[in-house]
Amino acid sequence: MKKYRIASRVKDIEISGIRKLFDAAGPGSINLGLGEPDFDTPEHIKQAAARALAMGKTGYTPNLGIPELREALCRKLSQENNLSYTPDQVIVTAGASEALHIIMQALVEDGDRVLFADPGFVSYGALAVMAGGRPDGLSLDSRFCIDPEAAKEKMDGARILVLNSPGNPTGAVEDKDSIRALVEYANDAGVTVVSDEVYEHFIYDTRHWSAGLFGEDVITVNATSKTFAMTGWRLGYMAGPKEYIEQSLKVHQYCQACASSVSQYAALAGYTGPQDCVREMRDEYRGRRDYLYGRMRELGFDFPLPGGAFYLFVPMKRSMIEQ
């Protein structure tokens, strides 16, 4: 029997456990596991995509993305996040996942450590391994937040620190002082901060702070997937120092060429159009969080109230499972 040779850096990576459960679910199952909004993409965004199709905007776009979208993203980053970028510091990608992938490929050398919250988004560790790096999880405190002083002890010799606030799967929101400390400790140690901010609009009791406010060696990653309920459109972006953009663009150019043209025009409508849809989704998520958290507490579960995203991360002690 033919023995097929597979690269060890891929062979040793496990398929996501959440995905395995998703694939095993029977017809009619209610899936509460994946980061998938149950809202439809807002109508004005779908109409923009339809217009793009009707106008024949179905070819390749510039590798960086269409200029008008990158300009809109710079305005968004300035107005909402107080971050200053120019369009040539932005790459439009096939979702935030591609942005994370090309960053890892461009910045991580063999053996470099990549730091991230543990538990955290399952892709961080896998993408680090694919880039030849070593995943290094940061333990969390009782609020599911990163302890900056404990993280500082692991900075020496690391290459990247991935911050994700609000976090997947915990819903934890890092406060301003923690983000500032983490960025400063990382940059002082020569560690690049990659700030995954895809849940930034779904914070319920405080406000969002972008890591880029507190240091220069920071790459901001975001996407339309959660903000505009556009998971299947596969449209994200990264913004950062030109030196990182130039190198990440090489990877993007050869593995992706460009993000979907139609999705780019749809995203443009999302970022330049009415934002009521985002506020309505946020308010609905807040109501669901409050209801589910209260009911789970009544059942005897003890865990922190998630400050953002749309997850409840419930510790399942054996005694509770048996009960």
PAKOL-935510 format. One line per field, with one value per residue (C-alpha): x, y, z; residue number from 1. Coordinates in nm, 3 decimals, always signed. Each point is the difference from the previous one (the first is absolute). Example, Ala and Ser with C-alpha at 12.3 -4.5 7.8 and 13.67 -1.06 7.14 Angstrom:
xx <- (+1.230,+0.137);
yy <- (-0.450,+0.344);
zz <- (+0.780,-0.066);
i <- (1,2);
***
This chain:
xx <- (+0.000,+0.131,+0.123,-0.066,+0.245,-0.144,+0.191,+0.034,-0.089,-0.346,-0.041,+0.048,-0.275,-0.338,-0.323,-0.186,-0.209,-0.278,-0.004,-0.018,-0.307,-0.151,+0.047,-0.148,-0.318,-0.319,-0.266,-0.197,+0.270,+0.036,+0.371,+0.124,+0.368,+0.132,+0.062,-0.291,-0.253,-0.355,-0.086,-0.017,+0.235,-0.169,-0.201,+0.199,+0.316,-0.163,-0.134,+0.350,+0.125,-0.283,+0.089,+0.365,-0.103,-0.231,+0.281,+0.238,+0.238,+0.100,+0.367,+0.321,+0.051,+0.332,+0.182,-0.044,-0.373,-0.210,+0.120,-0.341,-0.037,+0.349,-0.076,-0.326,+0.184,+0.251,-0.288,-0.163,+0.325,+0.046,-0.356,-0.076,+0.343,+0.204,+0.263,+0.180,+0.068,+0.035,-0.157,+0.341,+0.017,-0.311,-0.041,-0.354,-0.003,-0.224,-0.125,+0.200,+0.128,+0.200,+0.137,+0.123,+0.149,+0.198,+0.126,+0.131,+0.162,+0.167,+0.122,+0.058,+0.330,+0.048,-0.019,-0.136,-0.253,-0.347,-0.185,-0.378,-0.271,-0.070,-0.283,-0.016,-0.097,+0.109,+0.157,+0.279,+0.195,-0.054,+0.106,+0.311,+0.096,-0.060,+0.243,+0.262,-0.063,-0.075,-0.339,+0.035,-0.324,-0.044,-0.204,-0.297,-0.118,-0.338,-0.160,+0.148,+0.232,+0.377,+0.213,+0.245,+0.267,-0.013,+0.005,+0.304,+0.198,-0.055,+0.079,+0.375,+0.081,-0.360,-0.086,-0.373,-0.261,-0.355,-0.258,-0.369,-0.237,-0.284,+0.126,-0.108,-0.116,-0.019,-0.162,+0.253,+0.079,+0.347,-0.005,+0.199,+0.277,+0.054,+0.017,+0.239,+0.226,-0.004,+0.088,+0.276,+0.151,-0.015,+0.149,+0.276,+0.092,-0.005,-0.329,-0.250,-0.359,-0.270,-0.333,-0.296,-0.297,-0.278,-0.240,+0.070,-0.360,-0.147,+0.103,-0.276,+0.121,+0.309,+0.178,+0.249,+0.366,+0.215,+0.351,+0.140,-0.064,+0.281,+0.293,+0.146,+0.081,-0.366,-0.203,-0.377,-0.216,-0.374,-0.278,-0.358,-0.096,-0.135,-0.063,-0.228,-0.093,+0.208,+0.183,-0.049,+0.114,+0.358,+0.108,+0.249,+0.301,+0.327,+0.156,+0.350,+0.350,+0.092,+0.293,-0.239,-0.254,+0.262,+0.108,-0.350,-0.113,+0.245,-0.171,-0.346,+0.091,+0.111,-0.255,-0.309,+0.070,-0.289,-0.311,-0.329,-0.084,-0.373,+0.063,+0.219,-0.280,-0.241,+0.239,+0.033,-0.376,+0.026,+0.266,-0.144,-0.372,-0.238,+0.126,-0.340,+0.030,+0.315,-0.164,-0.309,+0.210,+0.199,-0.316,-0.142,+0.322,+0.000,-0.354,+0.090,+0.312,-0.191,-0.273,+0.230,+0.244,-0.283,-0.147,+0.338,+0.067,-0.339,+0.105,+0.307,+0.273,+0.257,+0.194,+0.076,-0.255,+0.144,+0.055,-0.012,-0.029,-0.285,+0.132,-0.049,+0.311,-0.132,+0.247,-0.142,+0.112,-0.058,-0.236,-0.220,+0.001,-0.101,-0.270);
yy <- (+0.000,+0.342,+0.205,+0.368,+0.243,+0.292,+0.294,-0.053,+0.361,-0.070,-0.368,+0.066,+0.266,-0.123,+0.104,+0.239,-0.189,+0.257,-0.072,-0.374,+0.051,+0.230,-0.257,-0.276,+0.193,-0.149,+0.177,+0.250,+0.041,+0.342,+0.079,+0.221,-0.072,+0.185,+0.375,+0.038,+0.283,-0.114,+0.334,+0.045,+0.241,+0.345,+0.077,+0.306,-0.213,-0.275,+0.262,+0.142,-0.348,-0.043,+0.332,-0.103,-0.323,+0.185,+0.242,-0.286,+0.070,-0.366,+0.007,+0.023,+0.308,+0.155,-0.235,+0.245,+0.033,+0.261,+0.353,+0.129,-0.280,+0.056,+0.372,-0.079,-0.232,+0.275,+0.236,-0.267,-0.064,+0.374,+0.078,-0.312,-0.107,+0.323,-0.178,+0.168,-0.211,+0.077,-0.220,-0.149,-0.130,-0.215,-0.342,-0.123,-0.375,-0.305,+0.039,+0.072,-0.360,+0.074,+0.317,-0.203,-0.262,+0.242,+0.188,-0.323,-0.103,+0.339,+0.050,-0.338,-0.187,-0.368,-0.051,+0.346,+0.006,+0.143,+0.108,+0.004,-0.048,-0.359,-0.083,+0.205,-0.013,-0.341,+0.138,+0.191,-0.309,-0.181,+0.300,+0.040,-0.364,+0.035,+0.293,-0.208,+0.168,-0.136,+0.079,+0.122,+0.050,+0.263,-0.114,+0.217,+0.142,-0.062,+0.249,-0.182,+0.298,-0.001,+0.096,+0.255,-0.067,-0.376,+0.057,+0.226,-0.296,-0.183,+0.290,-0.050,-0.174,-0.015,+0.136,+0.074,+0.068,-0.047,+0.203,-0.076,+0.231,-0.077,-0.356,-0.319,-0.225,+0.178,+0.332,+0.168,+0.368,+0.127,+0.342,+0.303,-0.035,-0.368,+0.057,+0.291,-0.208,-0.303,+0.210,+0.189,-0.317,-0.171,+0.287,+0.053,-0.369,+0.020,-0.188,+0.103,+0.027,-0.133,+0.140,-0.211,+0.236,-0.182,+0.028,+0.367,+0.112,-0.256,+0.135,+0.049,+0.164,+0.201,+0.115,-0.141,+0.099,-0.073,-0.124,+0.230,+0.298,-0.108,-0.094,+0.013,-0.368,-0.101,-0.154,+0.045,-0.282,+0.023,-0.127,+0.046,-0.349,+0.088,+0.374,-0.036,-0.370,-0.079,-0.319,-0.167,+0.304,-0.056,+0.362,+0.134,+0.227,+0.073,+0.342,+0.060,+0.136,+0.019,-0.240,-0.272,+0.079,-0.034,-0.345,-0.126,+0.112,-0.246,-0.290,+0.137,+0.049,-0.357,-0.186,+0.213,+0.273,+0.211,-0.021,-0.064,+0.302,-0.018,-0.038,+0.310,+0.211,-0.146,+0.087,+0.354,+0.041,-0.139,+0.243,+0.307,-0.072,+0.014,-0.160,-0.061,-0.370,-0.031,+0.167,-0.219,-0.318,+0.121,+0.072,-0.342,-0.174,+0.189,-0.117,-0.359,+0.018,+0.133,-0.263,-0.299,+0.108,+0.033,-0.338,-0.176,+0.150,-0.124,-0.350,+0.023,+0.094,+0.250,+0.202,+0.364,+0.213,+0.041,+0.366,-0.044,-0.223,-0.254,-0.293,-0.146,-0.189,-0.233,-0.211,-0.353,-0.163,-0.374,+0.045,+0.232,-0.238,-0.291,+0.210);
zz <- (+0.000,-0.099,+0.295,-0.052,+0.152,+0.197,+0.148,+0.374,+0.079,-0.145,+0.086,+0.370,+0.010,+0.119,-0.169,+0.231,+0.257,-0.039,-0.374,+0.063,+0.218,-0.260,-0.277,+0.218,+0.083,-0.135,-0.206,+0.203,+0.264,+0.160,-0.014,+0.284,-0.053,-0.305,-0.022,-0.238,+0.042,-0.064,-0.162,-0.374,-0.175,-0.001,-0.312,-0.113,-0.005,-0.206,-0.242,-0.046,-0.088,-0.249,-0.164,-0.023,-0.172,-0.239,-0.088,-0.073,+0.288,+0.013,-0.099,+0.196,+0.212,+0.109,+0.238,+0.287,-0.069,-0.180,+0.086,+0.109,+0.256,+0.143,+0.026,+0.180,+0.238,+0.082,+0.079,+0.216,+0.189,+0.056,+0.109,+0.205,+0.127,-0.009,-0.209,-0.289,-0.309,-0.370,-0.271,-0.085,+0.358,-0.048,-0.163,-0.067,+0.063,-0.028,+0.357,+0.314,-0.019,-0.313,+0.159,+0.298,-0.234,-0.215,+0.307,+0.152,-0.328,-0.040,+0.357,+0.165,-0.040,+0.077,+0.375,+0.081,+0.283,-0.061,+0.315,+0.035,+0.262,+0.102,-0.040,-0.318,-0.366,-0.131,-0.318,+0.175,+0.100,-0.329,-0.208,+0.214,-0.062,-0.376,+0.002,+0.182,+0.333,+0.346,+0.159,+0.358,+0.189,+0.269,+0.299,+0.095,+0.331,+0.162,-0.241,-0.303,-0.059,-0.056,+0.300,-0.148,+0.261,-0.058,-0.377,+0.036,+0.133,-0.331,-0.235,-0.022,-0.327,-0.124,-0.346,+0.009,+0.266,-0.128,+0.190,-0.048,+0.186,+0.029,+0.002,-0.171,+0.172,+0.336,-0.085,+0.231,-0.061,+0.090,+0.167,-0.116,+0.258,-0.079,-0.375,+0.047,+0.227,-0.232,-0.305,+0.181,+0.148,-0.340,-0.200,+0.259,-0.044,-0.382,-0.024,-0.267,+0.121,-0.231,+0.118,-0.116,+0.043,-0.185,+0.297,+0.073,-0.056,+0.238,+0.341,+0.255,+0.321,-0.093,-0.318,-0.247,+0.003,-0.305,+0.074,-0.269,+0.228,+0.230,-0.223,-0.350,-0.048,-0.029,-0.283,+0.014,-0.140,-0.053,-0.225,-0.115,+0.117,+0.344,-0.036,-0.302,+0.028,-0.310,+0.100,-0.338,-0.198,+0.125,+0.026,+0.253,+0.017,+0.172,+0.065,+0.125,-0.059,-0.370,+0.049,+0.118,-0.270,-0.274,+0.119,+0.082,-0.346,-0.156,+0.176,-0.078,-0.366,-0.052,+0.213,-0.060,-0.262,+0.129,+0.211,-0.181,-0.215,+0.073,+0.372,-0.007,-0.147,+0.252,+0.283,-0.134,+0.040,+0.350,+0.117,-0.176,+0.046,+0.297,+0.321,+0.163,-0.085,+0.214,+0.299,-0.036,-0.002,+0.300,+0.198,-0.087,+0.102,+0.330,+0.075,-0.081,+0.215,+0.298,-0.032,-0.051,+0.268,+0.251,-0.090,+0.014,+0.343,+0.118,-0.108,+0.223,-0.247,+0.124,-0.258,-0.086,-0.183,-0.352,-0.079,-0.376,-0.308,-0.005,+0.200,+0.345,+0.110,+0.267,+0.206,+0.007,+0.324,+0.017,+0.294,-0.207,-0.296,+0.221,+0.165);
i <- (1,2,3,4,5,6,7,8,9,10,11,12,13,14,15,16,17,18,19,20,21,22,23,24,25,26,27,28,29,30,31,32,33,34,35,36,37,38,39,40,41,42,43,44,45,46,47,48,49,50,51,52,53,54,55,56,57,58,59,60,61,62,63,64,65,66,67,68,69,70,71,72,73,74,75,76,77,78,79,80,81,82,83,84,85,86,87,88,89,90,91,92,93,94,95,96,97,98,99,100,101,102,103,104,105,106,107,108,109,110,111,112,113,114,115,116,117,118,119,120,121,122,123,124,125,126,127,128,129,130,131,132,133,134,135,136,137,138,139,140,141,142,143,144,145,146,147,148,149,150,151,152,153,154,155,156,157,158,159,160,161,162,163,164,165,166,167,168,169,170,171,172,173,174,175,176,177,178,179,180,181,182,183,184,185,186,187,188,189,190,191,192,193,194,195,196,197,198,199,200,201,202,203,204,205,206,207,208,209,210,211,212,213,214,215,216,217,218,219,220,221,222,223,224,225,226,227,228,229,230,231,232,233,234,235,236,237,238,239,240,241,242,243,244,245,246,247,248,249,250,251,252,253,254,255,256,257,258,259,260,261,262,263,264,265,266,267,268,269,270,271,272,273,274,275,276,277,278,279,280,281,282,283,284,285,286,287,288,289,290,291,292,293,294,295,296,297,298,299,300,301,302,303,304,305,306,307,308,309,310,311,312,313,314,315,316,317,318,319,320,321,322,323);
***
